[in-house]
């Protein structure tokens, strides 16, 4: 487990030290810091993983129309993922879940309403035997 400074790591990956400090503030290296230094292997993995899964966060170079298109595509992807999860059964339809819950609650209510009648019958039989 080799510990290196932010400056050494920045030189290693070819970026500036302030950029590495920004990534630390963003939480990219959250598990890779020990004694204010970076764990070399962990930091390299975290840095390259952050580069891979990075969506377009720097919108400054895009035109307003491109920004809208990017946001639209991101939301379409999230919606497609949700539909996929519903189809695979990971998520259930709300109406279906509500119907099932209602059926369970109705059955429970009916059982609870039936209890006093049964108990009353047993109590009255017990009272008549006692006399």
N, C-alpha and C positions, 0 to 999 in steps of 0.2 A: 504494500500500500504506500505508494509514493505521493507525498504532498507537494504541491507546487503553488506558486503565487498566481494572482490574477494576470499579472503582466506576463509571466512565463507562459501561461496557458494561452493568452491572446496571441503571443508570438508564434506558438506552436500551431494554432489553427488559422493564423493569418488575418486576425481582426485586431481592433484597438482594445485597450484595457477598459475604457469607458463603456464599450459595447458589452463586454463581459460583466461589468458591474450592473448594467441595465438588465441583462439576463438573470443575474442573481436576484435583483429586486423583483423581477417577474416570477421567480420561483422555479426556473429551469433547473437549477443546481441544488434544489432543496435538500436532497439526501447526500450531496457530494461535498459538503463543507465540514471541515474539522479544524478547530483552532484557527479560524479565519483564513484557512488555505483550502485549496481544492484537492480532492482525491483524484489523481490523474485519470485512472481507468474509468471511474464513474462519471467524471466530468466530460470525458470524450464521448461516452455513450449518450449522455444527456444532451450534449451539444448537437450531435448529429441526429438524434431522434427529434429534437426540436426543429431542426432544419427540414426534416422529412415531412412532418405532420403540420408544418406551418401553413396555414391558409393565408390568403392575401390580407395581411394586416397593414401593410404600408399602402394606403389608398392615395397618398399624396401625388403619385405619378399618374393616376387614372383620371379620366374625364368624369364629369358628373353622371353621364349616361352609363359609362363603364362601371362606376360604383354601384349604381342601381342594379345593373345586370348581375354583378357579383353577388350582391345581397339576395337577389331573386333566386339565383342558382343555389346559394347556400340554404335558403329556406326550402326550396324544392327538394334538395337532397335530404334535409331533415324530415320532410313530409314523406318521402319515399321510404326512408328507413322506418318510420312509424308504421306505414302501411305494411311493410314487410314483417315487422314484429307482430302485427295483428294477424296476418295470414299464417304465420308459423305457430301461433298460439301463445306467444310470449306475453302478449297483452290481450285482454278480453274486451269485447264490445260493452260499452256502459249499459245499454238497454238490457242486454242479456244478463249482466251481473245484477242489475237492479231487480229483474224478474226473479232470479234465483234467490236473492236476499229476501224479497217479499214473500216468496213461497215458504222459506224457512221461518220467517217471522210469523206468518199466519199459522203455520203448523204449531209453533211454539205457543202462540196465544191460545189456540184451541185447546192444547194440552193443559195449559195453566187454568183456563176457564173450567175445564172438566174436573180439576182436582177438588174444589170445594164440594161438589155434589157427591163424589165418592167418599170423601172424608165425613160429610154430614150423615150419609147413610150408615157408615161404620159407627159413628158416634151415637146415632139414635138407636142402633141395634144394641150397642153396649149399655146404653142407659136403660133400655127395656129389660135386659137380662138382669141388671143390677137390682131392679125393683122386685 
